[in-house]
Structure formats: structure tokens, C-alpha cells
Amino acid sequence: MKRILVVDDDEAIRTLFLLSLEGKGFQINTAGTGKKAIEIAKQVKYDLIFLDLKMPGMNGVETLRELRKINMNVPIYIITAFHEEFFNELKSVEEDGIDFELLKKPFDTEQLISVANEILE
């Protein structure tokens, strides 16, 4: 079974992912902080990670950098409504050769399922 990690400080977003992807043949884990996501990712190998950009404490860019130290190959989709605010940080991540995709909020459940299926099949 393919494993997906959802990292978002907003419980409603984590629940949306769970409800959208549940019963689709994926094992879903969630984390409310970047720090928690890193702890989990050190213990479990994920096939796909959805990562919020704007979080208190460790933001999505910092979390992305740490997750890449654990696994360079896992597809990571940054979910955000605040892309412009983090543009320079994301550009610097790209310049460092760190790979990611962007998924802009708002998105619907069909988009989530489509992304998960495309990546994991």
C-alpha cells in the first residue's frame, strides 16, 4: 500500500485530505507541524508528501529542506495560497537542486485524487 504524508497546521485541511484519499488504496498519515513531519518521515518511508507552506514554527520551505535530507526522491507537493510571499525562498530551494511541485489552494478533492493517482500508479 502506498503511503502519503499530509503536513498542514490546519486540521480542516488535514481532514479534507483524509476524507478525499481514504478508501482509495493509500495509507494516509498527517502531521500538524514541520517538526512532527520530520520525526514521522525518519521512521516511515513515504511515496508522496503534501506539504503546507505557511505554518507556525518551521515553515514549509524549512520542512522541505529537512525532508529532502531524509529522502531525495519522494515527490513533494507544496500546497499553498501564499506562493508569492514565499517566492524567493522557493526559488532558492530550486537553485539548490531541491525538487518539488506546487498545488495552489483552493483545490478540490478531484485534484487531490488525480495527483495521488498520477504519482503513485
SULZIQUI-V586760 format. One record per residue. PHI is phi in whole degrees, -180 to 180 (* if undefined). OMEGA is omega in whole degrees, -180 to 180 (NA if undefined). BURIAL is I if it has 24 or more other C-alpha atoms within 12 Angstrom, else O. Layout:
BEGIN
PHI & OMEGA & BURIAL
PHI & OMEGA & BURIAL
END
This chain:
BEGIN
* & -180 & O
-74 & -177 & I
-108 & 179 & I
-123 & 174 & I
-110 & 177 & I
-113 & -178 & I
-117 & 180 & I
-159 & 180 & I
-76 & -179 & I
-93 & -177 & O
-60 & 179 & O
-62 & 178 & O
-68 & 178 & I
-59 & 179 & I
-65 & 177 & O
-57 & 178 & O
-62 & -180 & I
-58 & -178 & I
-66 & -178 & O
-71 & -171 & I
-102 & 179 & I
-61 & 176 & O
75 & 179 & O
-104 & 179 & O
88 & 178 & O
-117 & 169 & I
-96 & -176 & I
-108 & 170 & I
-121 & 179 & I
-129 & 175 & I
-141 & -179 & I
-91 & 179 & I
-141 & 176 & I
-62 & -179 & I
-60 & 179 & I
-64 & 179 & I
-60 & -179 & I
-67 & 177 & I
-57 & -178 & O
-65 & -176 & I
-66 & 177 & I
-74 & -177 & O
-100 & -174 & O
-127 & 176 & O
-88 & -179 & I
-99 & 178 & I
-97 & -179 & I
-160 & 178 & I
-128 & 170 & I
-104 & -171 & I
-131 & 176 & I
-71 & -179 & I
-90 & -174 & I
-99 & 179 & I
-136 & 176 & I
-69 & -178 & O
76 & 180 & O
-80 & -179 & I
-76 & -176 & I
-65 & 180 & I
-67 & 179 & I
-64 & 179 & I
-65 & 178 & I
-56 & -180 & I
-59 & -180 & I
-69 & 179 & I
-62 & 179 & I
-68 & 176 & I
-69 & -180 & O
-82 & -178 & O
-148 & -178 & I
-75 & -168 & O
-103 & -178 & O
-66 & 175 & I
-65 & 178 & I
-122 & 176 & I
-106 & 176 & I
-85 & 179 & I
-104 & -175 & I
-159 & 168 & I
-106 & -171 & O
-116 & -176 & O
-55 & -176 & O
-61 & -179 & O
-60 & -176 & O
-107 & -173 & I
-54 & -177 & O
-65 & 178 & O
-64 & 180 & O
-66 & 178 & I
-62 & 180 & O
-65 & 177 & O
-63 & 178 & O
-61 & 180 & O
-64 & 177 & O
-82 & 177 & O
80 & 180 & O
-92 & -172 & I
-90 & 174 & I
-163 & 174 & I
-121 & 177 & I
-111 & 173 & I
-127 & -174 & I
-83 & 171 & O
-80 & -3 & O
-81 & 176 & O
-131 & 179 & O
-113 & -175 & O
-63 & 179 & O
-63 & 178 & O
-62 & -180 & O
-61 & -179 & I
-63 & 180 & I
-61 & 179 & O
-61 & -179 & I
-60 & -180 & I
-64 & 180 & O
-61 & -176 & O
-73 & -168 & O
-97 & 180 & O
-91 & NA & O
END
